[in-house]
């Protein structure tokens, strides 16, 4: 048997949604603090985002400022190495696909054909 929680006032919902959108807490942290299931908070935030009933300029601009600040920060050597590896693999992929295309133009079938074997 499922126990239903008492109805939470709209003001309290707005406070919880605002706390989440300001980026200060996660669903789980807010759920523990307000004694509400994290999935319930997730639904409220989802509905809010669809309807945009409450407008908070501070909540909307903070993530943009954080993203701009992160872009300006230097990347770690590990990230730079991974990006170089990605570029290398993309070039290798392009070279192999070009090789296959040229071979097929010359009548050599390399790509795997889908369908039943005969």
N, CA, C and O of each residue as an XYZ file, in Angstrom:
472
protein
N       0.851     -1.176      0.000
C       0.000      0.000      0.000
C       0.895      1.237      0.000
O       1.873      1.309      0.744
N       0.559      2.179     -0.817
C       1.347      3.395     -0.973
C       0.806      4.494     -0.063
O      -0.402      4.724      0.005
N       1.710      5.161      0.627
C       1.311      6.262      1.507
C       1.499      7.568      0.747
O       2.581      7.844      0.228
N       0.445      8.362      0.686
C       0.510      9.633     -0.027
C       0.969     10.738      0.916
O       0.544     10.808      2.070
N       1.830     11.584      0.414
C       2.283     12.736      1.188
C       1.202     13.803      1.176
O       0.426     13.895      0.225
N       1.150     14.609      2.227
C       0.184     15.713      2.203
C       0.533     16.694      1.084
O       1.689     16.810      0.679
N      -0.473     17.384      0.602
C      -0.272     18.327     -0.499
C       0.675     19.446     -0.063
O       0.519     20.034      1.008
N       1.646     19.718     -0.909
C       2.648     20.743     -0.602
C       2.182     22.066     -1.200
O       1.795     22.110     -2.368
N       2.213     23.144     -0.421
C       1.745     24.447     -0.925
C       2.583     24.926     -2.118
O       3.763     24.602     -2.246
N       1.937     25.699     -2.972
C       2.601     26.214     -4.175
C       3.815     27.075     -3.826
O       4.811     27.066     -4.550
N       3.736     27.818     -2.722
C       4.864     28.658     -2.323
C       6.093     27.800     -2.016
O       7.215     28.150     -2.384
N       5.867     26.678     -1.341
C       6.966     25.777     -0.993
C       7.534     25.139     -2.260
O       8.749     24.984     -2.387
N       6.648     24.765     -3.209
C       7.106     24.203     -4.482
C       7.980     25.215     -5.214
O       9.043     24.872     -5.733
N       7.518     26.469     -5.250
C       8.278     27.517     -5.938
C       9.642     27.713     -5.282
O      10.640     27.935     -5.968
N       9.683     27.630     -3.962
C      10.946     27.774     -3.235
C      11.912     26.637     -3.589
O      13.103     26.871     -3.797
N      11.396     25.412     -3.656
C      12.225     24.246     -3.976
C      12.720     24.328     -5.415
O      13.891     24.072     -5.692
N      11.813     24.691     -6.336
C      12.191     24.815     -7.752
C      13.263     25.887     -7.910
O      14.243     25.693     -8.630
N      13.074     27.007     -7.242
C      14.044     28.099     -7.321
C      15.403     27.668     -6.775
O      16.441     28.001     -7.348
N      15.396     26.931     -5.675
C      16.656     26.451     -5.091
C      17.376     25.530     -6.065
O      18.600     25.578     -6.181
N      16.618     24.691     -6.764
C      17.254     23.790     -7.733
C      17.793     24.571     -8.928
O      18.929     24.352     -9.350
N      16.989     25.479     -9.474
C      17.389     26.208    -10.674
C      18.535     27.177    -10.417
O      19.275     27.513    -11.341
N      18.692     27.628     -9.188
C      19.829     28.489     -8.862
C      21.127     27.703     -8.837
O      22.209     28.281     -8.735
N      21.019     26.389     -8.928
C      22.203     25.553     -9.023
C      22.911     25.307     -7.712
O      24.066     24.879     -7.699
N      22.240     25.571     -6.612
C      22.897     25.396     -5.322
C      22.787     23.973     -4.797
O      23.653     23.532     -4.041
N      21.739     23.240     -5.181
C      21.523     21.901     -4.637
C      21.035     20.942     -5.717
O      20.506     21.358     -6.748
N      21.226     19.644     -5.457
C      20.727     18.608     -6.363
C      19.315     18.203     -5.932
O      18.828     18.630     -4.885
N      18.665     17.371     -6.757
C      17.333     16.874     -6.405
C      17.384     16.113     -5.078
O      16.513     16.274     -4.224
N      18.418     15.281     -4.920
C      18.529     14.457     -3.717
C      18.721     15.313     -2.468
O      18.098     15.064     -1.436
N      19.583     16.317     -2.566
C      19.830     17.186     -1.415
C      18.564     17.944     -1.027
O      18.228     18.049      0.152
N      17.870     18.467     -2.025
C      16.633     19.199     -1.744
C      15.569     18.260     -1.186
O      14.808     18.635     -0.294
N      15.519     17.038     -1.717
C      14.550     16.059     -1.226
C      14.759     15.746      0.244
O      13.796     15.656      1.006
N      16.008     15.580      0.643
C      16.301     15.301      2.054
C      15.961     16.507      2.929
O      15.400     16.359      4.015
N      16.304     17.692      2.448
C      16.089     18.904      3.238
C      14.599     19.194      3.435
O      14.162     19.513      4.541
N      13.816     19.080      2.341
C      12.393     19.411      2.403
C      11.507     18.195      2.660
O      10.286     18.328      2.740
N      12.109     17.011      2.791
C      11.370     15.770      3.010
C      10.380     15.499      1.869
O       9.206     15.205      2.091
N      10.895     15.611      0.648
C      10.108     15.365     -0.565
C      10.929     14.433     -1.449
O      12.155     14.539     -1.497
N      10.265     13.531     -2.141
C      10.960     12.613     -3.041
C      11.685     13.390     -4.144
O      11.108     14.316     -4.713
N      12.928     13.037     -4.455
C      13.660     13.714     -5.538
C      12.945     13.621     -6.887
O      13.007     14.554     -7.687
N      12.265     12.496     -7.140
C      11.539     12.360     -8.407
C      10.380     13.352     -8.486
O      10.040     13.828     -9.569
N       9.779     13.661     -7.345
C       8.701     14.654     -7.312
C       9.260     16.029     -7.663
O       8.659     16.774     -8.437
N      10.408     16.357     -7.091
C      11.040     17.649     -7.386
C      11.401     17.716     -8.862
O      11.225     18.753     -9.501
N      11.905     16.617     -9.401
C      12.268     16.560    -10.820
C      11.035     16.846    -11.694
O      11.128     17.568    -12.687
N       9.890     16.278    -11.320
C       8.647     16.531    -12.070
C       8.243     17.999    -11.981
O       7.841     18.596    -12.980
N       8.349     18.581    -10.789
C       8.005     19.994    -10.632
C       8.889     20.873    -11.510
O       8.400     21.781    -12.182
N      10.184     20.599    -11.500
C      11.118     21.399    -12.296
C      10.809     21.230    -13.779
O      10.850     22.194    -14.542
N      10.502     20.012    -14.178
C      10.170     19.754    -15.580
C       8.922     20.530    -15.994
O       8.892     21.163    -17.050
N       7.892     20.473    -15.147
C       6.661     21.220    -15.458
C       6.920     22.722    -15.489
O       6.377     23.434    -16.334
N       7.748     23.196    -14.571
C       8.080     24.620    -14.531
C       8.768     25.041    -15.824
O       8.429     26.063    -16.420
N       9.738     24.238    -16.244
C      10.474     24.583    -17.457
C       9.558     24.606    -18.670
O       9.763     25.403    -19.586
N       8.553     23.743    -18.688
C       7.615     23.729    -19.816
C       6.690     24.939    -19.782
O       6.363     25.504    -20.825
N       6.271     25.333    -18.593
C       5.294     26.422    -18.497
C       5.929     27.784    -18.255
O       5.355     28.797    -18.654
N       7.088     27.842    -17.616
C       7.785     29.095    -17.290
C       6.881     30.047    -16.513
O       6.781     31.229    -16.845
N       6.217     29.521    -15.469
C       5.339     30.353    -14.649
C       6.112     31.367    -13.820
O       5.698     32.521    -13.709
N       7.221     30.953    -13.240
C       8.008     31.819    -12.373
C       9.259     32.222    -13.125
O       9.989     31.368    -13.629
N       9.510     33.527    -13.205
C      10.681     34.003    -13.927
C      11.678     34.559    -12.929
O      11.342     35.420    -12.115
N      12.901     34.065    -12.995
C      13.964     34.555    -12.130
C      15.175     34.841    -13.002
O      15.820     33.919    -13.502
N      15.484     36.120    -13.182
C      16.612     36.481    -14.031
C      17.915     35.946    -13.469
O      18.789     35.525    -14.226
N      18.056     35.956    -12.173
C      19.287     35.480    -11.563
C      19.490     33.998    -11.861
O      20.612     33.576    -12.140
N      18.446     33.218    -11.807
C      18.566     31.786    -12.075
C      18.921     31.541    -13.535
O      19.647     30.595    -13.840
N      18.426     32.374    -14.440
C      18.675     32.164    -15.860
C      20.067     32.617    -16.283
O      20.633     32.036    -17.209
N      20.637     33.627    -15.644
C      21.919     34.153    -16.095
C      23.111     33.460    -15.450
O      24.200     33.476    -16.025
N      22.950     32.866    -14.301
C      24.083     32.230    -13.629
C      24.728     31.131    -14.463
O      25.950     31.134    -14.612
N      23.958     30.186    -15.014
C      24.613     29.143    -15.810
C      25.368     29.706    -17.011
O      26.417     29.177    -17.377
N      24.858     30.760    -17.624
C      25.539     31.351    -18.770
C      26.867     31.965    -18.350
O      27.867     31.838    -19.056
N      26.874     32.630    -17.204
C      28.114     33.214    -16.704
C      29.127     32.122    -16.379
O      30.316     32.266    -16.665
N      28.656     31.031    -15.780
C      29.555     29.922    -15.448
C      30.152     29.309    -16.706
O      31.342     28.995    -16.736
N      29.334     29.134    -17.749
C      29.838     28.562    -18.996
C      30.873     29.481    -19.622
O      31.895     29.008    -20.122
N      30.629     30.780    -19.604
C      31.581     31.728    -20.182
C      32.895     31.701    -19.404
O      33.973     31.767    -19.994
N      32.803     31.604    -18.102
C      34.003     31.558    -17.271
C      34.782     30.270    -17.533
O      36.012     30.298    -17.589
N      34.096     29.153    -17.692
C      34.768     27.882    -17.947
C      35.478     27.891    -19.291
O      36.558     27.315    -19.428
N      34.875     28.547    -20.294
C      35.509     28.605    -21.605
C      36.812     29.396    -21.546
O      37.766     29.084    -22.259
N      36.846     30.420    -20.695
C      38.031     31.261    -20.594
C      39.159     30.561    -19.841
O      40.335     30.848    -20.069
N      38.800     29.645    -18.945
C      39.823     28.949    -18.171
C      40.653     28.059    -19.085
O      40.171     27.579    -20.111
N      41.889     27.847    -18.702
C      42.767     26.985    -19.482
C      42.338     25.536    -19.320
O      41.836     25.125    -18.274
N      42.554     24.770    -20.397
C      42.215     23.357    -20.358
C      43.383     22.587    -19.763
O      44.544     22.961    -19.929
N      43.059     21.517    -19.074
C      44.108     20.697    -18.460
C      44.866     19.933    -19.543
O      44.343     19.734    -20.640
N      46.086     19.507    -19.249
C      46.869     18.747    -20.236
C      46.162     17.469    -20.682
O      46.285     17.050    -21.833
N      45.426     16.859    -19.765
C      44.698     15.635    -20.113
C      43.625     15.923    -21.157
O      43.460     15.160    -22.109
N      42.901     17.018    -20.980
C      41.858     17.394    -21.938
C      42.480     17.716    -23.294
O      41.955     17.314    -24.332
N      43.592     18.435    -23.284
C      44.272     18.762    -24.541
C      44.740     17.502    -25.257
O      44.626     17.404    -26.479
N      45.268     16.533    -24.504
C      45.719     15.274    -25.105
C      44.542     14.506    -25.693
O      44.653     13.931    -26.776
N      43.423     14.495    -24.987
C      42.238     13.794    -25.489
C      41.695     14.456    -26.750
O      41.286     13.770    -27.687
N      41.690     15.787    -26.775
C      41.225     16.488    -27.972
C      42.136     16.200    -29.161
O      41.655     16.038    -30.282
N      43.445     16.136    -28.929
C      44.384     15.811    -30.007
C      44.128     14.400    -30.517
O      44.174     14.157    -31.723
N      43.859     13.470    -29.608
C      43.576     12.081    -30.001
C      42.284     12.006    -30.811
O      42.207     11.256    -31.784
N      41.280     12.766    -30.423
C      40.017     12.790    -31.168
C      40.261     13.291    -32.588
O      39.759     12.704    -33.546
N      41.033     14.378    -32.732
C      41.336     14.900    -34.070
C      42.075     13.863    -34.905
O      41.793     13.691    -36.091
N      43.026     13.171    -34.274
C      43.797     12.139    -34.972
C      42.886     11.009    -35.458
O      43.008     10.559    -36.597
N      41.985     10.557    -34.605
C      41.077      9.469    -34.974
C      40.076      9.904    -36.039
O      39.701      9.107    -36.899
N      39.641     11.163    -35.987
C      38.737     11.661    -37.025
C      39.433     11.679    -38.382
O      38.830     11.323    -39.394
N      40.696     12.090    -38.408
C      41.461     12.068    -39.661
C      41.648     10.642    -40.169
O      41.535     10.382    -41.367
N      41.933      9.728    -39.259
C      42.101      8.328    -39.643
C      40.796      7.778    -40.219
O      40.811      7.071    -41.227
N      39.689      8.094    -39.595
C      38.381      7.653    -40.073
C      38.099      8.206    -41.464
O      37.622      7.482    -42.338
N      38.392      9.481    -41.669
C      38.195     10.102    -42.975
C      39.061      9.424    -44.031
O      38.598      9.164    -45.141
N      40.323      9.136    -43.688
C      41.232      8.485    -44.633
C      40.727      7.094    -45.004
O      40.749      6.720    -46.176
N      40.277      6.333    -44.027
C      39.783      4.982    -44.307
C      38.510      5.011    -45.151
O      38.351      4.201    -46.064
N      37.612      5.931    -44.850
C      36.385      6.040    -45.652
C      36.704      6.460    -47.083
O      36.077      5.974    -48.025
N      37.669      7.352    -47.254
C      38.084      7.764    -48.597
C      38.688      6.579    -49.345
O      38.409      6.384    -50.528
N      39.514      5.789    -48.663
C      40.117      4.599    -49.259
C      39.039      3.619    -49.719
O      39.123      3.070    -50.817
N      38.041      3.405    -48.891
C      36.951      2.491    -49.245
C      36.176      3.024    -50.441
O      35.837      2.258    -51.343
N      35.887      4.331    -50.467
C      35.158      4.927    -51.594
C      35.929      4.763    -52.899
O      35.340      4.425    -53.925
N      37.235      4.998    -52.872
C      38.064      4.858    -54.075
C      38.079      3.402    -54.532
O      37.982      3.122    -55.726
N      38.200      2.478    -53.582
C      38.218      1.054    -53.930
C      36.897      0.641    -54.567
O      36.895     -0.132    -55.525
N      35.778      1.139    -54.056
C      34.478      0.783    -54.624
C      34.299      1.376    -56.017
O      33.640      0.770    -56.862
N      34.873      2.549    -56.271
C      34.811      3.126    -57.618
C      35.566      2.254    -58.608
O      35.224      2.205    -59.790
N      36.600      1.560    -58.121
C      37.398      0.681    -58.976
C      36.853     -0.743    -59.006
O      37.499     -1.645    -59.539
N      35.670     -0.949    -58.436
C      35.028     -2.251    -58.509
C      35.408     -3.220    -57.412
O      35.135     -4.414    -57.541
N      36.017     -2.768    -56.354
C      36.391     -3.643    -55.243
C      35.414     -3.387    -54.096
O      35.360     -2.288    -53.545
N      34.637     -4.430    -53.743
C      33.674     -4.293    -52.652
C      34.368     -4.539    -51.323
O      34.905     -5.621    -51.085
N      34.355     -3.534    -50.460
C      34.993     -3.656    -49.151
C      33.955     -3.564    -48.037
O      34.028     -4.307    -47.058
N      32.999     -2.666    -48.179
C      31.995     -2.467    -47.130
C      31.134     -3.712    -46.974
O      30.850     -4.411    -47.946
N      30.730     -3.976    -45.755
C      29.883     -5.117    -45.464
C      28.493     -4.822    -45.999
O      27.936     -3.751    -45.756
N      27.949     -5.763    -46.718
C      26.617     -5.609    -47.282
C      25.600     -6.220    -46.330
O      25.809     -7.314    -45.805
N      24.504     -5.513    -46.111
C      23.459     -6.067    -45.265
C      22.570     -6.969    -46.104
O      22.524     -6.858    -47.329
N      21.882     -7.845    -45.440
C      20.985     -8.749    -46.148
C      21.361    -10.190    -45.879
O      22.378    -10.476    -45.248
N      20.520    -11.099    -46.369
C      20.734    -12.522    -46.138
C      21.847    -13.053    -47.028
O      22.009    -12.627    -48.171
N      22.616    -13.999    -46.476
C      23.666    -14.643    -47.263
C      23.017    -15.649    -48.196
O      21.979    -16.231    -47.879
N      23.638    -15.846    -49.346
C      23.052    -16.768    -50.316
C      23.945    -17.939    -50.567
O      23.604    -18.817    -51.360
